[in-house]
């Protein structure tokens, strides 16, 4: 299997199958991840200096790796116009 960085990444992704191919995972696995997204985060509560609580919903490791793969190999290649 080719590494994701060896592939030409399209400017748009038109299907779940195409995204799965780009990510190097099976389409069924991607479908499973999509349906399980609400369960793939853990809630972390942190105390703020003012005494209130900050709630963070952090992705579990498997989802975090997938998100990192999307960022590193797809989103980071997009050139944004200057502000």
Secondary structure, DSSP 8 states (H G I E B T S, - for coil): ---GGGS---S---SHHHHHHHHTS-HHHHHHHHHHGGGSEEEEEEE-TTS-EEEEEEE-HHHHHHHHHHHHHTGGG------
